[in-house]
Amino acid sequence: MPARIYKQPKPAGQSGLAGTREWVFEYGQAAPRRQDALMGWTGSQDTQSQLRLYFESCDEAVAYAEREHVAYEVEAPVQRIRKPKVYADNFRSDRIQNWTH
């Protein structure tokens, strides 16, 4: 599988943007995963698929992939839709829904 270059999305349960500014380079899975018969753990012979490299820009990640001769796919980040909210809108007289406590 080709490597994946993407920008980390914002966590849904948090309002902060920490860790979303860097581009992530993940190697694809080259070997299938298998389950250990004794313990039941899932493992793989492919240790490269466990690596994550972080870059400041997409161009740096693409340059690394080309320098190392690794096939890659770039995933464009999804633009956030920001809907500003005002607390006073809860008490507007032309509000569609009834105001309840």
C-alpha positions as CSV (number, residue, x, y, z in Angstrom):
1,M,0.0,0.0,0.0
2,P,1.2,3.5,-0.7
3,A,2.2,5.9,2.2
4,R,-0.4,8.4,3.3
5,I,0.4,12.1,3.8
6,Y,-2.3,14.0,5.6
7,K,-3.0,16.8,8.1
8,Q,-4.4,15.7,11.5
9,P,-8.0,16.8,12.0
10,K,-9.3,18.5,15.1
11,P,-10.5,16.1,17.8
12,A,-14.3,16.1,17.9
13,G,-14.5,16.0,21.7
14,Q,-12.2,19.0,22.2
15,S,-12.2,22.6,21.1
16,G,-8.4,23.0,20.9
17,L,-6.3,22.8,17.7
18,A,-3.1,21.3,19.3
19,G,-1.4,18.8,17.0
20,T,-3.4,19.8,13.9
21,R,-0.8,22.1,12.3
22,E,1.7,19.4,11.3
23,W,1.5,17.1,8.3
24,V,1.7,13.3,9.1
25,F,3.5,10.7,6.9
26,E,2.4,7.2,7.5
27,Y,3.7,4.1,5.7
28,G,1.2,1.8,4.2
29,Q,0.7,-1.8,5.5
30,A,3.1,-4.1,3.5
31,A,2.4,-7.4,5.4
32,P,-0.9,-8.7,6.6
33,R,-1.7,-8.7,10.3
34,R,-2.2,-12.0,12.1
35,Q,-3.4,-13.0,15.4
36,D,-1.1,-14.7,17.9
37,A,-2.4,-18.2,18.8
38,L,-1.3,-18.1,22.4
39,M,-2.2,-14.6,23.6
40,G,-4.6,-13.5,20.9
41,W,-2.7,-10.3,20.3
42,T,-2.7,-8.9,16.8
43,G,0.7,-8.4,15.2
44,S,2.6,-8.0,12.0
45,Q,6.0,-8.6,10.6
46,D,5.9,-5.1,9.1
47,T,7.4,-2.6,11.5
48,Q,7.4,0.3,9.1
49,S,3.6,0.5,9.3
50,Q,4.0,1.5,12.9
51,L,6.0,4.7,12.1
52,R,4.6,8.2,11.9
53,L,6.7,11.0,10.7
54,Y,5.7,14.6,11.3
55,F,6.6,17.5,8.9
56,E,6.0,21.2,8.9
57,S,4.6,21.3,5.4
58,C,3.1,19.0,2.8
59,D,6.0,19.8,0.4
60,E,8.6,18.5,3.0
61,A,6.6,15.2,3.3
62,V,6.4,14.8,-0.4
63,A,10.1,15.6,-0.8
64,Y,10.9,12.9,1.8
65,A,8.7,10.3,0.0
66,E,10.3,11.0,-3.4
67,R,13.9,11.0,-1.9
68,E,13.2,7.6,-0.3
69,H,11.4,6.3,-3.4
70,V,8.1,5.6,-1.5
71,A,4.8,5.6,-3.3
72,Y,2.4,8.1,-1.6
73,E,-1.0,9.7,-1.6
74,V,-1.7,13.2,-0.4
75,E,-5.1,13.8,1.4
76,A,-6.1,17.4,1.3
77,P,-7.4,18.7,4.7
78,V,-11.1,19.3,5.0
79,Q,-12.0,23.0,5.6
80,R,-13.8,23.6,8.8
81,I,-17.2,25.3,8.6
82,R,-17.4,27.8,11.4
83,K,-20.8,29.0,12.6
84,P,-20.4,31.9,15.0
85,K,-22.9,31.8,17.8
86,V,-24.1,34.7,20.0
87,Y,-25.6,34.1,23.4
88,A,-28.2,36.9,22.9
89,D,-29.7,35.0,20.0
90,N,-31.3,32.6,22.5
91,F,-33.6,35.4,23.6
92,R,-34.5,37.0,20.3
93,S,-38.2,37.8,19.8
94,D,-38.3,36.3,16.2
95,R,-36.9,33.0,17.3
96,I,-38.4,30.0,15.5
97,Q,-38.5,27.6,18.5
98,N,-40.0,28.2,21.8
99,W,-37.7,29.3,24.6
100,T,-37.7,26.8,27.5
101,H,-35.9,26.6,30.8
